[in-house]
Amino acid sequence: MKVLTGNDLKSGDVIWWAGSGWSRHVEDARDVGEHGEAVLSAEEGARRVNAAYLIEAVATPAGPRPAHIKDRIRALGPTVRPDLTLKLADPAAGEWII
């Protein structure tokens, strides 16, 4: 499974491609399959995302989970201040970070 991530140009937030737009919640991410590069090109050209890239993810019942630890950390936000972490729509999502 491949998903897209990047940063929102207006807020700087980590965002995930949700199929027809971007979401701050990794569980909204959709598998882009072989179309990832085309979506990246279109979205960067439309100036909706900065530094977007394709990542490997694992499908789970709660939604995709990034395969690499770097992107798992990006999915939740800062690791040194729990009060600043992103509050996911899936409260159990934090269980997969460690």
All heavy atoms as an XYZ file, in Angstrom:
742
protein
N       0.849     -1.171      0.000
C       0.000      0.000      0.000
C       0.891      1.229      0.000
O       1.891      1.280      0.711
C      -0.904     -0.050      1.229
C      -1.580      1.229      1.585
S      -2.679      1.063      3.006
C      -4.060      1.931      2.350
N       0.526      2.208     -0.816
C       1.263      3.473     -0.865
C       0.303      4.622     -0.579
O      -0.808      4.651     -1.091
C       1.901      3.668     -2.231
C       3.009      2.673     -2.511
C       3.837      3.149     -3.671
C       4.904      2.158     -3.995
N       6.085      2.307     -3.217
N       0.768      5.557      0.263
C      -0.011      6.749      0.567
C       0.875      7.975      0.370
O       2.106      7.861      0.313
C      -0.608      6.715      1.996
C      -1.577      5.559      2.159
C       0.451      6.677      3.061
N       0.251      9.124      0.272
C       0.970     10.382      0.095
C       0.912     11.195      1.370
O      -0.125     11.256      2.031
C       0.341     11.211     -1.023
C       0.328     10.609     -2.412
C      -0.438     11.521     -3.357
C       1.736     10.409     -2.906
N       2.013     11.834      1.683
C       2.057     12.767      2.801
C       2.855     13.984      2.375
O       3.625     13.945      1.414
C       2.667     12.113      4.065
O       2.555     13.035      5.160
C       4.112     11.717      3.864
N       2.663     15.056      3.077
C       3.375     16.300      2.806
C       3.009     17.302      3.885
O       2.512     16.927      4.950
N       3.215     18.576      3.587
C       2.864     19.629      4.520
C       1.926     20.621      3.844
O       2.131     20.990      2.688
C       4.114     20.361      5.014
C       4.973     19.458      5.853
O       5.817     18.736      5.334
N       4.743     19.451      7.144
N       0.922     21.055      4.589
C      -0.018     22.044      4.097
C       0.711     23.370      3.900
O       1.463     23.800      4.780
C      -1.160     22.211      5.103
C      -2.181     23.213      4.656
O      -2.947     22.885      3.730
O      -2.209     24.323      5.221
N       0.505     24.008      2.762
C       1.219     25.254      2.476
C       0.795     26.399      3.382
O       1.583     27.275      3.688
C       1.008     25.659      1.020
C       1.901     24.938      0.026
C       1.538     25.309     -1.395
C       3.358     25.240      0.281
N      -0.449     26.423      3.825
C      -0.926     27.529      4.659
C      -0.531     27.377      6.118
O      -0.100     28.324      6.751
C      -2.442     27.653      4.542
C      -2.885     28.105      3.180
C      -4.390     28.224      3.121
C      -4.827     28.615      1.717
N      -6.272     28.663      1.592
N      -0.704     26.176      6.668
C      -0.492     25.988      8.104
C       0.823     25.289      8.453
O       1.275     25.363      9.590
C      -1.643     25.167      8.690
O      -1.608     23.841      8.172
N       1.403     24.563      7.503
C       2.598     23.769      7.780
C       2.280     22.407      8.366
O       3.170     21.607      8.602
N       0.999     22.123      8.610
C       0.597     20.842      9.190
C       0.969     19.675      8.287
O       0.946     19.790      7.061
C      -0.915     20.793      9.409
C      -1.383     21.710     10.517
O      -0.548     22.169     11.317
O      -2.598     21.974     10.579
N       1.262     18.534      8.903
C       1.443     17.291      8.162
C       0.067     16.894      7.635
O      -0.925     16.923      8.375
C       2.007     16.184      9.065
C       2.031     14.851      8.329
C       3.400     16.560      9.555
N       0.007     16.551      6.350
C      -1.263     16.167      5.743
C      -1.106     14.876      4.958
O       0.003     14.496      4.585
C      -1.840     17.297      4.854
C      -0.812     17.777      3.832
C      -2.349     18.448      5.713
C      -1.325     18.837      2.871
N      -2.257     14.214      4.726
C      -2.309     12.909      4.076
C      -3.333     12.969      2.967
O      -4.425     13.528      3.144
C      -2.698     11.839      5.102
C      -1.798     11.862      6.290
C      -1.948     12.608      7.425
C      -0.578     11.156      6.450
N      -0.893     12.402      8.272
C      -0.042     11.510      7.697
C       0.116     10.249      5.660
C       1.150     10.993      8.179
C       1.296      9.731      6.141
C       1.812     10.102      7.376
N      -3.021     12.400      1.812
C      -3.943     12.394      0.676
C      -5.124     11.478      1.003
O      -4.957     10.302      1.303
C      -3.234     11.947     -0.593
C      -4.145     11.934     -1.773
C      -4.591     10.832     -2.442
C      -4.730     13.059     -2.418
N      -5.418     11.215     -3.465
C      -5.526     12.571     -3.473
C      -4.672     14.434     -2.208
C      -6.247     13.418     -4.317
C      -5.384     15.266     -3.044
C      -6.155     14.764     -4.072
N      -6.340     12.035      0.942
C      -7.546     11.306      1.328
C      -8.398     10.906      0.122
O      -9.556     10.536      0.279
C      -8.363     12.141      2.304
N      -7.852     11.007     -1.058
C      -8.576     10.574     -2.257
C      -9.105     11.712     -3.100
O      -9.001     11.679     -4.309
N      -9.655     12.736     -2.461
C     -10.140     13.890     -3.226
C      -9.670     15.194     -2.606
O     -10.087     16.268     -2.997
C     -11.672     13.878     -3.300
O     -12.218     13.956     -2.000
N      -8.807     15.103     -1.634
C      -8.265     16.260     -0.935
C      -7.314     15.777      0.144
O      -6.984     14.592      0.213
N      -6.893     16.690      0.993
C      -5.912     16.380      2.032
C      -6.563     16.396      3.405
O      -7.494     17.149      3.644
C      -4.772     17.393      1.988
C      -3.982     17.296      0.732
C      -4.215     17.982     -0.438
C      -2.859     16.463      0.481
N      -3.290     17.619     -1.380
C      -2.447     16.689     -0.847
C      -2.155     15.545      1.252
C      -1.358     16.027     -1.410
C      -1.067     14.891      0.687
C      -0.678     15.134     -0.627
N      -6.044     15.579      4.320
C      -6.553     15.492      5.683
C      -5.392     15.552      6.663
O      -4.292     15.092      6.357
C      -7.308     14.170      5.874
O      -7.662     13.997      7.240
N      -5.644     16.063      7.862
C      -4.633     16.061      8.921
C      -4.563     14.714      9.625
O      -3.689     14.490     10.446
C      -4.963     17.144      9.945
C      -4.797     18.546      9.399
C      -5.127     19.592     10.447
N      -4.153     19.536     11.520
C      -4.461     19.708     12.807
N      -5.693     19.932     13.183
N      -3.521     19.654     13.723
N      -5.481     13.807      9.307
C      -5.577     12.526     10.011
C      -5.131     11.374      9.123
O      -5.718     11.129      8.073
C      -7.005     12.308     10.490
C      -7.472     13.386     11.406
N      -7.027     13.501     12.696
C      -8.303     14.436     11.203
C      -7.571     14.557     13.264
N      -8.353     15.137     12.369
N      -4.109     10.650      9.576
C      -3.557      9.559      8.794
C      -4.600      8.490      8.492
O      -4.555      7.850      7.448
C      -2.311      8.952      9.490
C      -2.684      8.253     10.784
C      -1.554      8.029      8.547
N      -5.574      8.296      9.368
C      -6.567      7.259      9.110
C      -7.471      7.591      7.928
O      -8.172      6.718      7.416
C      -7.394      6.928     10.362
C      -8.200      8.064     10.893
C      -7.476      8.884     11.951
O      -6.241      8.831     12.040
O      -8.171      9.591     12.682
N      -7.423      8.834      7.448
C      -8.184      9.226      6.255
C      -7.413      8.953      4.965
O      -7.975      9.057      3.873
C      -8.529     10.717      6.297
C      -9.488     11.063      7.411
O     -10.245     10.172      7.860
O      -9.488     12.241      7.840
N      -6.124      8.631      5.078
C      -5.279      8.427      3.893
C      -5.805      7.282      3.040
O      -6.336      6.292      3.552
C      -3.840      8.155      4.314
N      -5.656      7.428      1.725
C      -6.104      6.409      0.775
C      -4.917      5.885     -0.015
O      -3.974      6.618     -0.322
C      -7.132      6.989     -0.201
C      -8.400      7.442      0.454
C      -9.183      6.244      1.002
N     -10.303      6.684      1.797
C     -10.388      6.547      3.113
N      -9.414      6.003      3.779
N     -11.444      6.961      3.766
N      -5.000      4.628     -0.356
C      -3.981      3.985     -1.180
C      -4.005      4.608     -2.571
O      -5.054      4.654     -3.212
C      -4.275      2.488     -1.265
C      -3.212      1.696     -2.001
O      -2.165      2.290     -2.360
O      -3.429      0.507     -2.212
N      -2.859      5.112     -3.024
C      -2.789      5.729     -4.349
C      -2.294      4.756     -5.404
O      -2.321      5.079     -6.598
C      -1.912      7.006     -4.347
C      -2.544      8.096     -3.525
C      -0.501      6.708     -3.873
N      -1.847      3.595     -4.974
C      -1.402      2.579     -5.921
C      -0.399      3.121     -6.924
O       0.568      3.779     -6.569
N      -0.669      2.869     -8.200
C       0.228      3.301     -9.279
C       0.038      4.764     -9.669
O       0.752      5.280    -10.513
C      -0.008      2.420    -10.509
C       0.244      0.945    -10.252
C       1.689      0.668     -9.851
O       2.614      1.256    -10.441
O       1.881     -0.134     -8.915
N      -0.937      5.453     -9.063
C      -1.255      6.832     -9.440
C      -0.582      7.875     -8.551
O      -0.822      9.062     -8.709
C      -2.770      7.045     -9.411
C      -3.510      6.063    -10.247
N      -3.461      6.068    -11.615
C      -4.276      5.004     -9.904
C      -4.187      5.070    -12.088
N      -4.692      4.403    -11.070
N       0.245      7.438     -7.630
C       0.864      8.347     -6.681
C       1.637      9.490     -7.303
O       1.485     10.643     -6.906
N       2.484      9.203     -8.269
C       3.297     10.254     -8.899
C       2.420     11.281     -9.614
O       2.689     12.480     -9.578
C       4.312      9.651     -9.860
C       5.391      8.829     -9.180
C       6.293      9.650     -8.270
O       6.481     10.860     -8.512
O       6.820      9.064     -7.310
N       1.345     10.824    -10.261
C       0.433     11.743    -10.960
C      -0.277     12.659     -9.970
O      -0.424     13.861    -10.210
C      -0.582     10.957    -11.786
N      -0.723     12.103     -8.854
C      -1.388     12.921     -7.827
C      -0.397     13.924     -7.251
O      -0.718     15.099     -7.083
C      -1.997     12.036     -6.717
C      -2.553     12.896     -5.594
C      -3.076     11.121     -7.273
N       0.820     13.472     -6.955
C       1.854     14.377     -6.443
C       2.088     15.549     -7.378
O       2.117     16.707     -6.952
C       3.178     13.635     -6.266
C       3.374     12.809     -5.021
C       4.700     12.059     -5.098
C       3.327     13.664     -3.789
N       2.239     15.256     -8.635
C       2.499     16.298     -9.622
C       1.356     17.306     -9.677
O       1.574     18.521     -9.664
C       2.723     15.660    -10.989
O       2.959     16.640    -11.954
N       0.126     16.808     -9.721
C      -1.040     17.696     -9.803
C      -1.186     18.556     -8.549
O      -1.445     19.761     -8.632
C      -2.305     16.870    -10.024
N      -1.010     17.958     -7.391
C      -1.195     18.696     -6.134
C      -0.087     19.714     -5.889
O      -0.343     20.806     -5.416
C      -1.309     17.721     -4.960
C      -2.602     16.953     -4.963
C      -3.819     17.850     -4.813
O      -3.893     18.615     -3.837
O      -4.696     17.784     -5.697
N       1.144     19.358     -6.211
C       2.227     20.326     -6.065
C       2.059     21.468     -7.064
O       2.297     22.621     -6.749
C       3.582     19.649     -6.206
C       3.934     18.825     -4.981
C       5.300     18.165     -5.059
O       5.819     17.954     -6.175
O       5.840     17.847     -3.986
N       1.614     21.141     -8.273
C       1.368     22.168     -9.278
C       0.260     23.120     -8.885
O       0.292     24.310     -9.217
N      -0.733     22.627     -8.168
C      -1.853     23.460     -7.722
C      -1.509     24.225     -6.441
O      -2.323     24.986     -5.936
C      -3.086     22.589     -7.486
N      -0.299     24.014     -5.937
C       0.188     24.698     -4.735
C      -0.681     24.454     -3.503
O      -0.966     25.354     -2.731
C       0.345     26.196     -4.978
C       1.341     26.541     -6.050
C       1.539     28.037     -6.077
N       2.668     28.479     -6.804
C       3.945     28.408     -6.425
N       4.250     27.840     -5.309
N       4.904     28.902     -7.164
N      -1.075     23.192     -3.320
C      -1.853     22.823     -2.134
C      -1.003     22.106     -1.094
O      -1.420     21.954      0.049
C      -3.029     21.941     -2.533
C      -4.142     22.697     -3.211
C      -5.346     21.814     -3.415
N      -5.249     21.016     -4.610
C      -5.743     21.375     -5.788
N      -6.349     22.539     -5.924
N      -5.627     20.580     -6.836
N       0.180     21.656     -1.508
C       1.016     20.866     -0.610
C       2.484     21.172     -0.883
O       2.863     21.514     -1.997
C       0.719     19.352     -0.795
C       1.063     18.897     -2.181
C       1.409     18.509      0.253
N       3.283     21.068      0.164
C       4.714     21.292      0.059
C       5.444     20.002      0.432
O       5.056     19.309      1.374
C       5.135     22.411      1.020
C       6.594     22.741      0.899
O       7.109     22.918     -0.193
N       7.264     22.817      2.032
N       6.495     19.698     -0.297
C       7.370     18.562      0.001
C       6.621     17.239      0.133
O       6.912     16.432      0.996
C       8.186     18.844      1.258
N       5.651     17.016     -0.725
C       4.882     15.774     -0.682
C       5.729     14.611     -1.193
O       6.593     14.781     -2.041
C       3.621     15.911     -1.528
N       5.475     13.419     -0.655
C       6.189     12.235     -1.101
C       5.353     10.988     -0.829
O       4.445     10.995      0.003
C       7.570     12.130     -0.456
C       7.595     12.077      1.052
C       7.720     10.859      1.724
C       7.507     13.239      1.807
C       7.759     10.807      3.105
C       7.545     13.196      3.186
C       7.667     11.983      3.833
O       7.700     11.933      5.201
N       5.676      9.932     -1.547
C       5.014      8.636     -1.392
C       5.671      7.847     -0.275
O       6.899      7.873     -0.140
C       5.174      7.814     -2.674
C       4.283      8.157     -3.840
C       4.840      7.554     -5.111
C       2.882      7.658     -3.581
N       4.859      7.145      0.506
C       5.407      6.264      1.530
C       4.704      4.915      1.486
O       3.587      4.799      0.993
C       5.277      6.862      2.950
C       3.802      6.984      3.366
C       5.999      8.180      3.060
C       3.613      7.226      4.844
N       5.378      3.926      2.032
C       4.780      2.612      2.213
C       3.930      2.665      3.478
O       4.310      3.310      4.469
C       5.862      1.544      2.374
C       6.666      1.287      1.139
C       5.860      0.611      0.038
O       4.932     -0.172      0.346
O       6.166      0.876     -1.133
N       2.795      2.004      3.429
C       1.919      1.930      4.593
C       1.348      0.519      4.690
O       1.389     -0.247      3.734
C       0.808      2.958      4.485
N       0.814      0.225      5.845
C       0.191     -1.064      6.106
C      -1.292     -0.816      6.354
O      -1.650      0.051      7.151
C       0.837     -1.730      7.343
C       0.147     -3.029      7.681
C       2.326     -1.916      7.121
N      -2.143     -1.574      5.688
C      -3.582     -1.446      5.899
C      -3.956     -2.119      7.214
O      -3.525     -3.233      7.494
C      -4.338     -2.088      4.743
N      -4.718     -1.422      8.045
C      -5.233     -1.980      9.294
C      -6.727     -1.687      9.348
O      -7.218     -0.832      8.595
C      -4.554     -1.351     10.534
O      -5.043     -0.018     10.708
C      -3.040     -1.358     10.421
N      -7.461     -2.338     10.228
C      -8.893     -2.036     10.349
C      -9.178     -0.572     10.710
O     -10.224     -0.030     10.367
C      -9.362     -2.977     11.464
C      -8.385     -4.104     11.440
C      -7.075     -3.482     11.049
N      -8.221      0.080     11.372
C      -8.392      1.479     11.763
C      -7.886      2.450     10.700
O      -7.887      3.656     10.912
C      -7.670      1.734     13.076
N      -7.440      1.936      9.562
C      -6.909      2.791      8.507
C      -5.437      2.518      8.291
O      -4.836      1.701      8.997
N      -4.831      3.192      7.324
C      -3.421      2.950      7.021
C      -2.505      3.390      8.154
O      -2.794      4.354      8.853
C      -3.159      3.785      5.772
C      -4.391      4.495      5.452
C      -5.430      4.170      6.453
N      -1.423      2.665      8.302
C      -0.383      3.017      9.258
C       0.942      3.054      8.522
O       1.313      2.096      7.860
C      -0.308      1.986     10.391
C      -1.584      1.897     11.213
C      -1.833      3.212     11.939
N      -3.030      3.166     12.741
C      -4.125      3.858     12.492
N      -4.197      4.646     11.440
N      -5.161      3.785     13.295
N       1.669      4.179      8.593
C       2.964      4.266      7.915
C       3.890      3.142      8.339
O       3.941      2.769      9.516
C       3.498      5.627      8.365
C       2.272      6.420      8.682
C       1.317      5.426      9.284
N       4.626      2.600      7.383
C       5.530      1.485      7.650
C       6.817      1.934      8.337
O       7.400      1.189      9.107
C       5.854      0.752      6.347
N       7.265      3.144      8.077
C       8.532      3.637      8.619
C       8.278      4.486      9.865
O       7.336      5.265      9.915
C       9.262      4.470      7.554
C      10.683      4.754      7.911
N      11.039      5.786      8.728
C      11.830      4.133      7.562
C      12.353      5.804      8.875
N      12.854      4.804      8.167
N       9.134      4.354     10.858
C       8.976      5.064     12.124
C       8.928      6.580     11.934
O       8.174      7.275     12.609
C      10.072      4.661     13.147
C       9.802      5.265     14.524
C      11.448      5.055     12.650
C       8.607      4.693     15.224
N       9.707      7.118     11.006
C       9.698      8.567     10.772
C       8.295      9.044     10.427
O       7.817     10.049     10.961
C      10.660      8.928      9.641
C      10.558     10.369      9.200
C      11.314     10.585      7.896
C      10.827     11.854      7.271
N      10.416     11.729      5.920
N       7.632      8.329      9.554
C       6.299      8.744      9.137
C       5.237      8.415     10.185
O       4.216      9.087     10.267
C       5.965      8.133      7.785
C       6.908      8.664      6.722
O       6.971      9.906      6.566
O       7.608      7.865      6.086
N       5.492      7.415     11.014
C       4.577      7.159     12.127
C       4.624      8.316     13.114
O       3.602      8.744     13.645
C       4.923      5.843     12.819
C       4.454      4.649     12.018
C       4.698      3.367     12.762
N       5.886      2.771     12.169
C       6.642      1.857     12.745
N       6.363      1.421     13.946
N       7.672      1.361     12.118
N       5.815      8.856     13.351
C       5.944     10.018     14.229
C       5.278     11.231     13.590
O       4.560     11.982     14.252
C       7.422     10.284     14.571
C       7.951      9.153     15.448
C       7.592     11.636     15.249
C       9.447      9.158     15.646
N       5.468     11.427     12.295
C       4.813     12.544     11.594
C       3.290     12.449     11.707
O       2.606     13.452     11.749
C       5.190     12.555     10.113
C       6.545     13.120      9.813
C       6.880     13.015      8.332
N       5.793     13.393      7.462
C       5.619     14.601      6.924
N       6.471     15.543      7.158
N       4.598     14.856      6.139
N       2.769     11.231     11.753
C       1.320     11.040     11.813
C       0.727     11.540     13.125
O      -0.424     11.969     13.165
C       0.974      9.567     11.618
N       1.505     11.503     14.206
C       0.983     11.912     15.507
C       1.462     13.269     15.977
O       0.870     13.850     16.865
C       1.338     10.875     16.571
C       0.559      9.579     16.495
C       1.010      8.631     17.592
C      -0.931      9.828     16.593
N       2.535     13.766     15.430
C       3.016     15.071     15.860
C       4.183     14.961     16.830
O       4.794     13.903     16.948
N       4.488     16.032     17.542
C       5.651     16.067     18.430
C       5.649     14.909     19.420
O       4.604     14.511     19.927
C       5.506     17.398     19.169
C       4.673     18.234     18.267
C       3.728     17.275     17.591
N       6.835     14.394     19.691
C       6.953     13.270     20.613
C       7.431     13.711     21.991
O       7.420     12.927     22.918
C       7.947     12.232     20.058
O       9.210     12.870     19.880
C       7.461     11.646     18.762
N       7.863     14.942     22.143
C       8.390     15.394     23.419
C       7.355     16.115     24.276
O       7.549     16.285     25.454
C       9.625     16.306     23.229
C      10.771     15.519     22.635
C       9.293     17.502     22.374
N       6.244     16.546     23.657
C       5.192     17.256     24.393
C       3.842     16.650     24.040
O       3.221     17.035     23.052
C       5.190     18.739     24.026
C       6.427     19.503     24.389
C       6.290     20.522     25.506
N       5.021     21.104     25.734
C       4.692     22.373     25.436
N       5.554     23.158     24.847
N       3.506     22.830     25.736
N       3.363     15.706     24.833
C       2.085     15.060     24.523
C       0.923     16.047     24.370
O      -0.021     15.780     23.650
C       1.860     14.123     25.711
C       3.218     13.885     26.274
C       3.993     15.136     26.007
N       1.003     17.191     25.024
C      -0.074     18.178     24.908
C      -0.118     18.818     23.523
O      -1.106     19.446     23.161
C       0.051     19.257     25.983
C       1.373     20.008     25.915
O       2.432     19.350     25.791
O       1.346     21.247     26.001
N       0.951     18.644     22.734
C       0.985     19.217     21.396
C       0.698     18.205     20.297
O       0.640     18.561     19.135
C       2.361     19.842     21.121
C       2.746     21.004     22.018
C       4.153     21.480     21.680
C       1.747     22.137     21.897
N       0.525     16.938     20.656
C       0.303     15.925     19.632
C      -1.055     16.097     18.985
O      -1.994     16.626     19.580
C       0.419     14.492     20.195
O      -0.557     14.314     21.204
C       1.801     14.221     20.729
N      -1.148     15.642     17.762
C      -2.392     15.687     17.012
C      -3.386     14.731     17.640
O      -3.072     13.584     17.919
C      -2.128     15.285     15.555
C      -3.311     15.328     14.611
C      -3.843     16.751     14.492
C      -2.901     14.814     13.256
N      -4.577     15.216     17.896
C      -5.627     14.368     18.447
C      -6.305     13.667     17.286
O      -7.065     14.252     16.533
C      -6.648     15.192     19.249
C      -6.025     16.042     20.342
C      -5.166     15.234     21.292
C      -4.595     16.096     22.378
N      -3.193     16.028     22.576
N      -5.998     12.396     17.119
C      -6.511     11.633     15.997
C      -7.985     11.326     16.140
O      -8.513     11.206     17.237
C      -5.735     10.328     15.850
C      -4.261     10.490     15.504
C      -3.572      9.145     15.525
C      -4.109     11.138     14.149
N      -8.635     11.165     15.008
C     -10.033     10.752     15.008
C     -10.149      9.345     15.576
O     -11.184      8.971     16.106
C     -10.604     10.819     13.600
N      -9.100      8.565     15.484
C      -9.055      7.203     16.027
C      -8.263      7.242     17.330
O      -7.040      7.274     17.301
C      -8.379      6.284     14.994
C      -8.102      4.891     15.526
O      -8.631      4.543     16.610
O      -7.367      4.154     14.864
N      -8.925      7.249     18.488
C      -8.217      7.369     19.759
C      -7.201      6.250     20.012
O      -6.233      6.447     20.720
C      -9.321      7.308     20.806
C     -10.578      7.590     20.082
C     -10.368      7.180     18.661
N      -7.389      5.096     19.423
C      -6.463      3.978     19.626
C      -5.261      4.042     18.698
O      -4.377      3.216     18.778
C      -7.199      2.653     19.437
N      -5.213      5.026     17.814
C      -4.139      5.105     16.824
C      -2.767      5.223     17.467
O      -1.783      4.752     16.917
C      -4.376      6.258     15.871
N      -2.678      5.860     18.625
C      -1.397      6.026     19.286
C      -0.764      4.717     19.704
O       0.430      4.657     19.955
N      -1.528      3.651     19.764
C      -1.010      2.357     20.185
C       0.030      1.806     19.229
O       0.859      1.021     19.613
C      -2.161      1.364     20.339
C      -3.118      1.755     21.433
C      -4.341      0.874     21.477
O      -4.391     -0.147     20.771
O      -5.268      1.222     22.219
N      -0.007      2.189     17.968
C       0.917      1.641     16.982
C       2.193      2.423     16.851
O       3.076      2.043     16.124
C       0.244      1.495     15.618
C      -0.356      2.743     15.102
C      -1.653      3.139     15.234
C       0.272      3.801     14.383
N      -1.843      4.357     14.662
C      -0.689      4.790     14.122
C       1.573      4.010     13.936
C      -0.403      5.959     13.431
C       1.846      5.180     13.240
C       0.867      6.133     13.016
N       2.332      3.525     17.556
C       3.498      4.372     17.369
C       4.770      3.732     17.931
O       5.831      3.927     17.410
C       3.269      5.782     17.956
C       4.346      6.756     17.466
C       3.268      5.789     19.451
C       4.257      7.107     16.045
N       4.699      2.969     18.956
C       5.907      2.421     19.579
C       6.190      1.034     19.081
O       5.466      0.283     18.689
C       5.750      2.387     21.103
C       5.405      3.755     21.587
C       6.964      1.767     21.747
C       6.385      4.544     22.332
